């Protein structure tokens, strides 16, 4: 309400599927009604109501139709006056086109109005009571074109406050603020660009002294608590902001600039939404001296609505009606739908199978494993089929959520790892749909761009696949067993394409996926890579390989994507005619992806995955659990634990997306890391957990946060999706540190060892034999050989020759009987130890 003090509304159930909300206004002016259902804001909340007092009687006008809408849709609003005086309410609408105003008077003095604008533009709604205009009349309803799409941007630069101290590590810091009114609230802290510790989102609502306490292990850090004096000029108020630039006219597919000056706006965050007939690209171009320079580019001409809010309120003039001219983009969208039935439940001990299509892989380098809820892993059978299709068979033995890993050359393929339910399927939703494949990362004209869709955990629903770009795409879906779908699209023009994936009309996480489709690679297929080491790389040690053009011509460019999500250029240097050396120095542990392009087209097998550090850095070994992944309370700490024991060391990143920022902290525990987060508003939040920049199985998690809204701090749900993140560089956790380590179950009697090197050897001549473990389950392969002098021989190598086959080569340097040991786990393989005569 205008004074900032909340009213206590009375909610009454009408017993007919509707409710009645009653409140008694005490002041004239604009009021906002926050309405939540099951902890989440309902569509349209908060609702704006204007209260006026005419002839000693309050009159209220409210409804979305007073603010804006979409052409061709019915818009409505309500005017409430004293009982029996509805006839004294007079409403007129003027705008770009004539509208038919429908009216329904109610016995309680209220009147419901509806109208259908057919032309986009600004409509003036005049409301008179007893012949006098009510406060706020005429209301300007800004109507956008058909098919409203929303693009959003949230910027917190003007809400940052430096505490003027240096603190090297902010991961395990917890901060609160005591307001002048005596309330204690959590706050978000961060390390500023200059290295100082600061408040990431400081939005004071009252004048007076704020006391900030920053704690580490429940003890104040040096100089804490900090005292902040807030006066009128520090209070966040949108009325102090000004905006100029493209707020009335703009061009499609061009850069349009707006400048928001928040010098006199105090501390607060800026949010921008652009709604119209198509999506828009919107970005922060520059922030300097509390002035924001925003660039936006609508994809198509039409009427758009530009909302600019500062410190949770509209700046003067917002929302703005923008007439976007210019030429259409010519982009075309093709869409196909598929009805997904509920996947059939799998019982323990029952064989399950599914099919994946993974172009660019070698069947001998493919492997798959399933891990049960107890941490026991078993290899799956991987059968090569035509055209890069793989049939994967497994037999889970326990009920519950299992983790399935699909690897190529010991590294996860796109979309792996993922969850697989055995027994009753849990409640799903769009956030449980997983996708992966090269067709969502890169593409080429004239050939199928392939990816896999996994909907088993999402439940029943309608899957929509759309491709939008410079030309019409041909989309094909392929039905596969157990909740999998194959997908591919083919286009005949290069350019940037958007792949839109929706489940029950809601975008899945990451959608739309932007895919750069390169021209026909042609001679690019001749380019080859040599001497690229894909394992055993170390931090701060150069990785170098060569690229041979083999007759191709063009410009070579190479970049590296790191586990933390960063991207850096590689150094490219010509070594000889059409032969180039590519070099980069890794700074992180984990899987790096090297993109090598010639004339902006990927060369064969690009991107190349390489592992820096130990192969133990495995997201399939990471799990997350805790009540905070399912439900939480606003204004309170909620927690969950990410277990990293047995997963090596690497970058662990947590993202929390929802209607408000969250105060996040982290502390190390025996089995991994415990995260605590405090959301400021109720609603639905999405928590994404990545390890080495790969989502762990089960991520993202949907959390329902409940609580009184607002939470007593005056904070409102943001009109844009707010994101909070925290990154932790983990340390390797071993067994015995309180962690649950995966158990390997193997049967050494099923190991088959054969080859000429088991009986006879010759000095300084390579001998070999094979070890087949296909039917032996999971275990560790131990191979050793001792000379007649009872010391290990100098040279013995093990190389993987197939998914379950190992080739062993050795050389002996002295005559006599050598003893060869082959073990699977703790047990000897049949025939071991072998006596080899030289």
C-alpha positions in Angstrom: 0.0 0.0 0.0 1.1 3.7 -0.4 2.6 3.8 3.2 4.6 0.6 2.7 2.7 -1.1 5.6 0.9 -4.3 4.6 -2.8 -4.9 5.1 -4.1 -8.3 6.4 -6.6 -9.5 3.8 -9.4 -11.9 4.5 -9.6 -14.9 2.2 -12.9 -16.7 2.0 -13.6 -20.0 0.1 -16.7 -19.7 -2.1 -17.0 -23.5 -2.2 -17.4 -23.4 -5.9 -13.8 -23.5 -7.0 -13.2 -19.8 -6.4 -12.1 -17.7 -3.5 -13.0 -14.2 -2.4 -10.2 -11.8 -1.1 -11.4 -8.9 0.9 -9.3 -6.0 2.4 -10.2 -2.6 3.7 -8.0 0.2 2.3 -7.0 3.0 4.7 -5.2 5.3 2.2 -5.8 6.5 -1.3 -3.3 5.5 -4.0 -1.9 2.4 -5.7 -1.9 -0.9 -3.8 -0.3 -4.2 -4.7 -1.8 -7.6 -3.9 0.6 -10.5 -3.6 -1.2 -13.8 -4.3 0.5 -17.2 -4.0 -0.8 -20.7 -4.4 1.1 -23.7 -2.9 4.0 -21.4 -2.3 4.2 -20.0 -5.9 3.0 -16.7 -7.3 -0.1 -17.2 -9.4 -0.1 -15.8 -13.0 -0.3 -12.0 -12.9 0.8 -11.6 -9.3 1.4 -9.0 -7.9 -1.9 -7.3 -8.9 -2.1 -3.5 -8.9 -5.2 -1.8 -7.5 -5.9 1.9 -7.5 -7.9 3.2 -4.5 -9.5 6.6 -4.6 -12.0 8.5 -2.3 -14.8 10.3 -3.9 -17.7 11.8 -1.9 -16.5 10.1 1.3 -16.6 6.7 -0.3 -13.6 4.5 -1.4 -13.6 3.3 -5.0 -11.1 0.7 -6.3 -10.1 -0.3 -9.8 -8.0 -3.3 -10.6 -7.2 -5.9 -13.2 -4.6 -6.7 -15.8 -6.8 -5.1 -18.5 -5.9 -1.6 -17.0 -2.2 -2.3 -17.6 -1.8 -4.2 -20.9 -2.5 -7.3 -22.9 -2.3 -9.0 -26.3 -4.2 -8.0 -29.4 -7.0 -10.5 -30.1 -7.3 -11.6 -26.5 -10.1 -10.6 -24.1 -8.8 -8.2 -21.4 -10.7 -7.5 -18.2 -10.7 -5.3 -15.1 -13.1 -4.6 -12.2 -14.2 -1.4 -10.5 -15.5 -1.6 -6.9 -17.6 1.1 -5.3 -20.1 1.5 -2.4 -22.9 -1.1 -2.5 -25.8 0.0 -4.7 -23.8 2.6 -6.6 -22.6 0.6 -9.6 -24.8 2.8 -11.8 -22.6 5.7 -10.9 -19.5 4.1 -12.5 -18.8 5.2 -16.1 -16.1 3.7 -18.3 -14.9 4.7 -21.7 -12.0 3.3 -23.9 -10.2 5.2 -26.6 -7.4 3.6 -28.7 -6.0 2.7 -32.1 -9.2 0.7 -32.9 -12.7 0.7 -31.6 -13.5 -1.9 -28.9 -16.7 -3.4 -27.8 -16.8 -2.8 -24.0 -18.7 -5.5 -22.1 -20.1 -4.6 -18.6 -21.6 -6.7 -15.8 -22.9 -5.0 -12.7 -22.9 -6.8 -9.4 -25.2 -6.3 -6.4 -22.3 -5.5 -4.1 -21.5 -2.3 -6.0 -18.8 -3.7 -8.2 -18.8 -3.9 -12.0 -16.8 -6.2 -14.2 -15.6 -4.9 -17.6 -14.0 -6.7 -20.5 -12.9 -5.7 -24.0 -11.0 -7.2 -26.9 -8.4 -5.0 -28.6 -7.8 -6.0 -32.2 -4.9 -3.6 -32.9 -1.7 -3.2 -30.9 -1.1 0.2 -29.3 -2.0 2.3 -26.3 -5.6 2.4 -25.1 -6.8 5.1 -22.7 -9.4 3.8 -20.2 -11.3 6.6 -18.5 -13.1 5.7 -15.2 -15.5 8.2 -13.7 -17.5 7.9 -10.4 -20.3 10.4 -9.6 -19.1 12.3 -12.7 -15.5 12.7 -11.4 -12.4 10.8 -12.7 -10.9 8.5 -10.1 -7.2 8.7 -9.2 -5.0 7.4 -12.0 -7.7 7.8 -14.7 -7.2 7.6 -17.7 -5.4 4.4 -17.3 -3.1 3.5 -20.3 -3.4 -0.1 -21.3 -0.5 -1.1 -23.6 -1.4 -3.8 -26.0 1.3 -5.8 -27.8 1.0 -7.9 -30.9 -0.3 -11.5 -31.1 1.8 -14.4 -29.7 3.5 -12.6 -26.8 7.1 -13.8 -26.1 9.2 -12.5 -23.1 12.9 -11.8 -23.0 14.5 -10.8 -19.7 17.6 -9.2 -18.1 18.5 -8.7 -14.5 21.4 -6.6 -13.4 22.5 -6.1 -9.8 25.5 -3.7 -10.2 23.7 -0.7 -8.6 22.8 -2.9 -5.6 26.4 -3.7 -4.7 28.0 -2.3 -1.5 31.7 -2.7 -0.7 32.6 -3.5 3.0 36.1 -2.1 2.3 38.0 -5.3 3.5 39.9 -8.0 1.7 38.7 -11.6 2.2 40.2 -14.3 0.0 37.6 -17.0 0.4 33.8 -16.2 0.5 32.6 -19.8 0.1 32.0 -20.5 3.8 31.0 -17.0 4.9 27.4 -16.4 6.2 26.1 -12.9 6.5 23.1 -11.2 8.0 21.9 -7.6 8.4 20.0 -6.0 11.2 17.6 -3.3 9.8 16.8 -0.1 11.6 13.5 -1.7 12.6 15.3 -4.5 14.4 14.6 -7.3 11.8 17.5 -9.7 11.1 17.7 -10.8 7.4 20.1 -12.9 5.4 22.1 -11.1 2.7 24.2 -12.1 -0.3 27.9 -11.4 -0.1 30.5 -11.6 -2.9 34.1 -10.7 -3.8 34.0 -7.5 -5.8 36.1 -6.9 -8.9 38.7 -5.0 -6.9 39.1 -8.0 -4.5 37.1 -6.4 -1.6 34.3 -8.2 0.2 30.9 -6.7 -0.5 27.2 -7.1 -0.4 25.9 -8.3 -3.7 22.3 -7.1 -3.3 21.9 -4.3 -0.9 18.3 -2.8 -1.1 17.5 -0.7 2.0 13.9 0.1 2.6 14.2 2.3 5.7 16.5 5.2 6.8 18.8 4.5 9.7 21.7 2.3 10.7 22.1 -1.2 9.2 24.4 -3.6 11.0 26.0 -6.3 8.8 27.5 -9.4 10.5 29.8 -11.6 8.5 30.5 -15.0 10.1 33.0 -17.8 9.4 32.5 -21.0 11.4 30.0 -19.1 13.6 32.7 -16.5 14.5 32.8 -12.9 13.3 35.5 -12.2 10.7 37.9 -9.3 11.2 36.1 -5.9 11.5 32.7 -7.5 11.6 30.0 -6.3 12.4 30.0 -3.5 9.8 27.8 -0.4 10.3 26.1 1.3 7.3 24.2 4.6 7.6 21.4 4.9 5.1 19.7 8.3 4.4 17.2 9.4 1.8 19.6 9.3 -1.1 20.6 5.7 -0.4 17.1 4.4 -0.2 16.1 2.5 -3.4 13.4 4.4 -5.3 12.6 4.0 -9.0 11.3 7.5 -9.2 14.9 8.8 -9.0 15.8 7.0 -12.3 15.7 8.4 -15.8 15.7 6.6 -19.1 16.4 7.7 -22.7 16.9 6.0 -26.0 14.8 3.5 -28.0 11.8 3.5 -25.7 9.1 4.4 -28.3 10.7 3.5 -31.6 13.1 0.6 -32.5 14.3 -1.5 -35.4 14.1 -5.3 -35.7 17.3 -7.2 -36.2 19.4 -4.1 -35.2 21.0 -2.9 -32.0 18.7 -0.5 -30.1 20.1 1.3 -27.2 18.5 2.5 -24.0 20.3 4.3 -21.2 19.1 4.1 -17.6 20.6 6.6 -15.2 20.3 5.4 -11.6 22.4 8.2 -10.0 19.5 9.4 -7.9 17.9 6.0 -7.4 19.8 4.8 -4.4 20.7 1.2 -4.0 18.6 -1.3 -6.0 18.6 -3.9 -8.8 17.6 -3.2 -12.4 15.3 -5.6 -14.3 14.2 -5.3 -17.9 11.5 -7.4 -19.7 10.6 -7.1 -23.3 7.3 -8.6 -24.4 6.0 -8.9 -27.9 5.2 -11.0 -31.0 8.7 -12.5 -30.9 11.8 -13.0 -28.7 14.4 -10.2 -28.4 18.1 -10.3 -27.6 18.8 -8.1 -24.6 22.2 -7.5 -22.9 24.0 -5.1 -20.6 26.5 -3.3 -22.9 28.1 -1.0 -20.3 27.8 0.0 -16.6 29.6 3.2 -15.5 28.9 5.8 -12.8 25.6 4.1 -11.9 24.4 4.4 -15.5 23.3 1.3 -17.4 23.6 1.1 -21.2 21.3 -1.7 -22.5 21.2 -3.1 -26.0 18.3 -5.0 -27.3 17.3 -6.4 -30.7 13.8 -7.7 -31.4 13.7 -10.5 -34.0 10.6 -9.3 -35.8 8.8 -6.0 -36.3 5.6 -5.3 -34.3 4.4 -3.7 -31.1 6.4 -4.6 -28.0 6.1 -3.7 -24.3 9.3 -2.6 -22.5 9.2 -2.9 -18.7 12.0 -1.3 -16.7 12.0 -1.7 -13.0 14.4 -0.5 -10.3 14.4 -1.6 -6.7 11.2 -3.6 -7.4 9.2 -0.7 -8.8 8.5 0.7 -12.3 10.6 3.6 -13.2 8.7 6.7 -14.4 6.9 6.0 -17.7 7.3 2.2 -17.5 5.9 0.1 -19.2 6.8 1.7 -22.5 5.0 0.8 -25.8 7.7 0.4 -28.5 6.8 0.4 -32.2 9.4 -1.9 -33.7 9.9 -1.3 -37.5 12.5 -2.6 -39.9 12.6 -5.7 -42.1 11.4 -9.2 -40.9 14.2 -11.6 -40.1 12.9 -14.2 -42.6 13.4 -16.9 -39.9 11.2 -19.9 -40.3 10.1 -22.3 -37.5 9.2 -25.9 -38.0 7.6 -27.9 -35.1 6.7 -31.5 -34.5 5.0 -33.0 -31.4 5.1 -36.4 -29.9 2.8 -37.8 -27.2 4.9 -39.5 -24.5 3.3 -42.2 -22.5 4.3 -43.1 -19.0 7.3 -45.4 -19.2 6.8 -49.0 -18.1 8.1 -49.7 -14.6 11.2 -52.0 -14.4 11.4 -54.6 -11.7 14.7 -55.7 -10.0 16.3 -58.5 -11.9 14.6 -57.7 -15.2 16.7 -56.9 -18.2 16.3 -53.4 -19.5 17.6 -52.0 -22.8 17.7 -48.7 -24.7 19.2 -47.3 -27.9 21.3 -44.3 -28.3 22.7 -42.8 -31.5 26.1 -41.2 -31.0 27.8 -40.1 -34.3 31.5 -39.8 -34.5 32.3 -42.6 -32.0 34.2 -45.9 -32.2 32.4 -49.0 -31.0 35.7 -50.3 -29.4 35.9 -47.2 -27.3 32.3 -47.3 -26.0 31.4 -48.4 -22.5 28.4 -48.2 -20.2 27.8 -48.8 -16.5 24.9 -48.7 -14.1 25.3 -47.8 -10.4 22.6 -48.8 -7.9 21.4 -46.7 -4.9 24.0 -48.5 -2.7 26.9 -47.5 -4.9 27.5 -50.9 -6.5 28.4 -50.5 -10.2 28.1 -53.1 -13.0 29.1 -52.9 -16.6 26.4 -52.9 -19.2 26.5 -54.7 -22.5 27.1 -52.3 -25.4 26.1 -53.7 -28.8 27.1 -51.9 -32.0 24.4 -51.4 -34.5 24.3 -49.7 -37.9 24.8 -45.9 -38.4 26.3 -45.2 -34.9 23.3 -46.7 -33.0 24.2 -48.6 -29.8 22.0 -51.0 -28.0 22.7 -51.0 -24.3 21.5 -53.8 -22.1 21.6 -53.9 -18.3 19.9 -55.9 -15.4 19.5 -53.7 -12.3 19.1 -55.7 -9.1 17.7 -53.2 -6.6 14.7 -50.8 -6.5 15.4 -47.0 -6.5 17.2 -44.4 -8.5 20.2 -45.8 -10.5 22.8 -43.8 -12.3 23.7 -44.8 -15.9 27.0 -43.7 -17.4 27.8 -43.8 -21.1 31.4 -43.1 -22.0 33.5 -42.9 -25.1 37.3 -43.1 -24.6 36.6 -43.1 -20.8 34.8 -39.7 -21.0 31.1 -39.1 -20.7 29.1 -38.5 -23.9 26.7 -35.6 -24.1 23.7 -36.2 -21.9 25.6 -38.7 -19.6 25.2 -39.5 -16.7 21.5 -39.7 -16.2 19.0 -41.3 -13.7 17.1 -44.5 -14.3 14.3 -45.5 -12.0 13.8 -49.1 -11.0 10.4 -49.8 -9.4 7.9 -47.1 -9.1 8.6 -44.0 -11.1 8.7 -40.7 -9.2 6.8 -37.6 -10.1 8.4 -35.9 -13.1 8.0 -32.7 -15.0 9.7 -30.7 -17.8 12.9 -30.3 -15.7 13.4 -34.1 -15.8 13.7 -34.2 -19.6 17.4 -34.7 -20.6 18.9 -34.2 -24.0 22.4 -34.7 -25.5 24.1 -35.1 -28.8 26.3 -33.2 -31.3 23.2 -31.8 -33.0 22.6 -29.5 -30.1 26.2 -28.2 -30.1 27.1 -27.8 -33.8 25.8 -28.8 -37.2 26.3 -28.7 -41.0 24.0 -28.1 -43.9 22.7 -31.1 -45.9 23.3 -33.8 -43.3 21.3 -35.0 -40.3 22.2 -33.2 -37.1 21.5 -35.8 -34.4 20.6 -35.7 -30.7 18.9 -38.0 -28.1 15.9 -37.2 -25.9 15.3 -39.0 -22.6 11.9 -38.5 -21.0 11.5 -41.6 -18.8 11.8 -39.7 -15.6 9.5 -36.8 -16.8 6.4 -38.9 -17.0 3.5 -38.6 -19.4 3.2 -35.5 -21.5 3.5 -33.8 -24.9 7.0 -33.3 -26.3 7.4 -30.5 -28.8 10.5 -30.2 -30.9 10.9 -27.0 -32.9 13.8 -25.7 -35.1 13.8 -22.0 -36.0 16.3 -20.4 -38.4 17.1 -19.0 -41.8 15.3 -21.9 -43.6 12.8 -24.6 -42.9 14.1 -27.6 -41.1 13.2 -31.2 -41.8 12.7 -32.8 -38.3 12.5 -36.5 -37.7 11.8 -38.3 -34.4 12.6 -42.0 -33.9 10.7 -44.0 -31.3 12.9 -46.0 -29.0 12.2 -48.2 -25.9 12.2 -47.1 -22.2 11.5 -43.4 -22.6 14.1 -42.6 -25.2 13.5 -40.7 -28.5 15.9 -40.2 -31.3 15.8 -36.8 -33.0 17.5 -35.2 -36.0 17.0 -32.2 -38.2 18.4 -31.2 -41.6 18.6 -27.7 -43.1 20.0 -26.4 -46.4 21.2 -22.9 -45.3 24.0 -22.1 -42.9 23.4 -19.7 -39.9 22.3 -19.7 -36.3 19.3 -22.0 -35.5 17.4 -22.3 -32.3 16.3 -25.8 -31.2 13.2 -25.4 -29.0 12.3 -28.4 -26.7 9.2 -28.2 -24.7 7.4 -30.7 -22.4 3.8 -30.0 -21.7 4.3 -26.5 -23.3 7.1 -25.6 -20.9 10.7 -25.2 -22.1 13.1 -27.9 -20.6 16.3 -26.6 -18.9 18.6 -25.1 -21.5 16.0 -24.6 -24.2 16.2 -23.0 -26.7 19.6 -24.5 -27.7 21.4 -22.2 -30.2 23.2 -24.2 -32.8 25.6 -22.8 -35.4 25.0 -24.6 -38.7 28.2 -24.4 -40.8 28.2 -24.5 -44.6 29.0 -27.8 -46.3 32.4 -28.6 -44.9 33.7 -29.9 -48.2 37.5 -29.8 -48.1 37.4 -29.4 -44.3 36.9 -33.1 -44.2 40.5 -33.5 -45.4 41.9 -31.9 -42.3 43.4 -34.2 -39.7 44.8 -33.9 -36.1 48.0 -35.7 -35.0 49.7 -36.2 -31.6 46.8 -35.1 -29.5 47.1 -36.7 -26.0 43.6 -37.1 -24.6 44.5 -38.3 -21.1 47.3 -37.8 -18.6 47.5 -34.0 -19.0 48.5 -31.8 -16.0 47.6 -28.3 -14.9 50.1 -25.6 -16.0 51.8 -28.0 -18.4 51.4 -27.2 -22.2 49.2 -29.4 -24.4 50.4 -29.4 -28.0 49.2 -31.1 -31.1 49.4 -30.6 -34.9 46.8 -30.0 -37.5 47.5 -31.0 -41.1 45.4 -29.4 -43.9 46.1 -32.1 -46.4 45.3 -29.8 -49.3 42.5 -27.9 -47.6 42.6 -24.1 -47.6 41.4 -21.5 -45.1 41.8 -19.9 -41.7 42.4 -22.2 -38.7 41.0 -21.3 -35.3 41.0 -23.3 -32.1 39.4 -22.7 -28.7 39.1 -24.6 -25.4 36.1 -24.9 -23.2 37.1 -25.5 -19.6 35.3 -27.4 -16.8 34.4 -24.2 -15.1 32.5 -23.0 -18.2 35.2 -20.5 -19.4 36.4 -20.4 -23.0 39.9 -19.5 -24.1 41.8 -19.2 -27.4 44.6 -21.6 -28.3 47.8 -20.5 -29.8 48.1 -21.5 -33.5 51.5 -21.4 -35.2 52.5 -22.6 -38.7 55.2 -25.3 -38.5 55.4 -26.2 -42.2 53.4 -25.8 -45.4 49.8 -26.5 -44.4 50.8 -28.0 -41.0 50.1 -26.0 -37.8 50.9 -26.5 -34.2 48.1 -25.8 -31.6 49.0 -25.2 -28.0 47.2 -24.3 -24.8 48.0 -24.5 -21.0 45.2 -26.0 -18.9 44.5 -24.3 -15.5 41.8 -26.7 -14.2 41.3 -30.4 -13.6 38.6 -32.1 -15.5 37.4 -32.6 -19.1 38.3 -29.9 -21.6 36.7 -29.6 -25.0 38.9 -28.4 -27.9 37.0 -26.8 -30.8 39.1 -26.8 -34.0 37.5 -25.0 -36.9 38.6 -24.2 -40.5 36.7 -21.3 -42.0 34.2 -21.5 -39.0 33.4 -25.2 -39.8 34.4 -27.9 -37.4 37.1 -30.3 -38.6 36.3 -34.1 -38.3 35.8 -35.3 -34.7 35.9 -31.7 -33.3 35.3 -30.9 -30.5 38.0 -33.1 -29.0 37.6 -34.0 -25.3 40.8 -34.2 -23.3 41.1 -35.1 -19.6 43.3 -32.9 -17.4 44.3 -34.6 -14.1 43.0 -37.9 -12.9 40.3 -39.9 -14.7 38.7 -40.2 -11.2 37.2 -36.8 -11.8 33.8 -38.3 -12.7 30.4 -36.6 -12.3 28.7 -40.0 -12.2 30.3 -40.5 -8.8 28.7 -37.3 -7.5 25.3 -37.4 -5.8 23.1 -34.8 -4.2 20.6 -35.3 -1.4 18.7 -33.3 1.3 15.3 -31.8 2.0 16.5 -28.5 0.4 16.4 -30.1 -3.0 12.6 -30.7 -2.7 11.2 -28.0 -0.4 12.2 -24.9 1.5 11.1 -21.8 3.4 11.7 -18.2 2.4 13.7 -16.2 4.8 15.2 -19.4 6.3 18.3 -21.5 5.6 17.6 -24.6 3.6 20.3 -27.2 3.0 21.4 -30.1 0.9 24.6 -32.1 0.6 26.7 -32.9 -2.5 28.7 -36.1 -2.0 32.0 -36.0 -4.0 33.9 -38.9 -2.3 35.5 -41.1 -4.9 34.9 -38.5 -7.6 38.4 -37.0 -7.6 38.9 -33.2 -7.5 37.4 -30.7 -9.8 35.0 -27.7 -10.1 31.7 -28.1 -8.3 29.2 -25.4 -9.3 25.6 -24.9 -8.0 23.1 -22.6 -9.7 19.8 -21.6 -8.1 17.2 -20.0 -10.4 13.9 -18.6 -9.2 11.8 -15.5 -8.4 14.5 -14.0 -6.1 18.2 -14.1 -5.4 19.4 -16.4 -2.6 22.0 -16.1 0.1 24.3 -19.1 -0.5 27.1 -20.5 1.6 29.0 -23.8 1.6 31.0 -25.8 4.1 33.1 -28.9 3.7 31.8 -32.1 5.4 33.3 -35.6 5.5 31.5 -36.9 2.5 31.5 -33.8 0.3 30.1 -30.3 0.6 27.0 -28.9 2.4 25.2 -26.0 0.7 22.9 -23.7 2.6 20.7 -21.2 0.8 18.2 -18.6 1.9 15.6 -17.5 -0.7 14.0 -14.2 -0.2 10.6 -15.0 -1.8 8.4 -18.1 -2.1 8.0 -19.8 -5.4 9.5 -22.5 -7.6 13.3 -22.7 -7.7 15.5 -24.8 -10.0 18.8 -26.1 -8.5 21.4 -27.2 -10.9 24.5 -29.1 -9.7 27.5 -29.5 -12.1 30.8 -31.2 -11.6 33.4 -30.4 -14.2 30.8 -28.4 -16.0 28.7 -31.6 -16.5 25.3 -31.9 -14.8 25.2 -34.7 -12.2 22.5 -37.4 -12.6 19.2 -36.1 -11.4 20.1 -32.4 -11.9 18.3 -30.0 -12.1 16.1 -30.3 -9.0 12.8 -28.5 -8.6 12.3 -27.0 -5.1 9.0 -25.5 -3.9 9.8 -22.7 -1.5 6.9 -21.6 0.8 6.4 -18.8 3.3 4.6 -15.6 3.8 4.9 -13.2 0.8 6.3 -10.7 1.2 8.5 -12.1 3.9 8.4 -9.0 6.1 11.2 -7.3 4.3 9.1 -5.6 1.6 10.7 -7.8 -1.1 8.6 -8.8 -4.1 9.0 -11.7 -6.5 11.2 -10.5 -9.4 9.5 -10.3 -12.9 12.6 -12.0 -14.3 14.3 -15.2 -13.3 17.0 -14.4 -10.9 20.1 -16.6 -10.7 22.5 -17.2 -7.8 25.6 -19.4 -8.2 28.5 -20.7 -6.2 31.6 -22.5 -7.4 33.9 -24.7 -5.2 37.2 -26.3 -6.2 36.9 -29.6 -4.4 39.6 -31.6 -2.8 39.8 -35.4 -3.4 38.1 -37.4 -0.7 39.2 -40.9 -0.1 37.5 -44.0 1.4 37.5 -43.9 5.2 36.6 -40.1 5.4 33.0 -40.8 6.1 32.2 -41.2 2.4 30.3 -44.0 0.7 32.5 -45.6 -1.9 31.2 -47.6 -4.8 31.7 -51.4 -4.4 32.9 -53.5 -7.3 31.3 -56.9 -7.7 33.3 -59.2 -9.9 33.8 -63.0 -10.5 37.4 -63.9 -11.3 36.4 -67.4 -12.4 34.7 -65.8 -15.5 37.9 -64.1 -16.6 39.5 -65.6 -19.8 43.2 -65.3 -20.3 44.7 -66.6 -23.6 47.6 -66.0 -26.0 51.1 -67.1 -26.9 52.8 -65.0 -24.2 51.4 -67.3 -21.5 53.8 -70.2 -22.2 57.0 -69.2 -23.9 59.0 -65.9 -24.0 62.2 -64.8 -25.8 64.8 -62.3 -24.5 64.2 -58.7 -25.7 61.3 -59.8 -27.9 57.7 -58.5 -27.3 55.3 -61.1 -26.2 51.6 -60.7 -25.8 48.3 -62.2 -24.5 44.7 -61.1 -24.1 42.4 -60.8 -21.0 38.6 -61.0 -21.6 36.4 -59.8 -18.7 33.0 -59.6 -20.5 31.2 -62.0 -18.1 33.3 -61.2 -15.0 31.3 -58.2 -13.6 33.1 -55.2 -12.2 36.5 -55.4 -10.7 40.1 -54.1 -10.8 42.5 -55.9 -13.2 45.9 -56.6 -11.6 48.8 -57.9 -13.8 52.4 -58.4 -12.7 55.4 -60.4 -13.7 58.5 -61.3 -11.8 61.8 -62.5 -13.1 63.8 -65.5 -11.9 65.6 -63.1 -9.6 62.2 -62.4 -8.0 62.0 -58.7 -9.1 59.4 -57.1 -11.4 60.3 -57.1 -15.1 61.2 -53.8 -16.7 58.5 -53.6 -19.3 54.9 -54.6 -19.2 52.0 -52.7 -20.9 48.2 -53.1 -20.7 46.1 -51.6 -23.5 42.3 -51.7 -23.9 41.5 -53.5 -27.1 37.7 -53.5 -26.8 34.9 -52.7 -24.4 35.9 -55.7 -22.2 39.1 -56.9 -23.8 42.7 -56.0 -22.7 45.9 -56.7 -24.6 49.0 -57.2 -22.5 52.5 -56.8 -24.0 55.8 -57.5 -22.1 59.6 -58.0 -22.7 61.9 -60.1 -20.6 65.6 -59.5 -20.3 67.0 -62.7 -18.7 66.7 -66.5 -19.1 64.8 -68.7 -16.7 61.2 -69.2 -15.4 59.2 -66.0 -15.0 56.0 -65.9 -12.9 53.0 -64.1 -14.4 50.1 -63.1 -12.1 46.6 -62.1 -13.4 44.0 -61.1 -10.8 40.5 -59.7 -11.0 40.0 -57.9 -7.8 41.5 -60.0 -5.0 41.2 -63.4 -6.8 43.4 -65.1 -9.4 42.1 -65.6 -12.9 41.8 -69.3 -14.0 45.4 -70.6 -14.6 47.1 -67.8 -12.7 49.9 -67.6 -11.7 51.4 -68.7 -15.1 55.0 -69.9 -15.3 56.6 -68.6 -18.5 59.9 -70.2 -19.6 62.5 -68.1 -21.4 
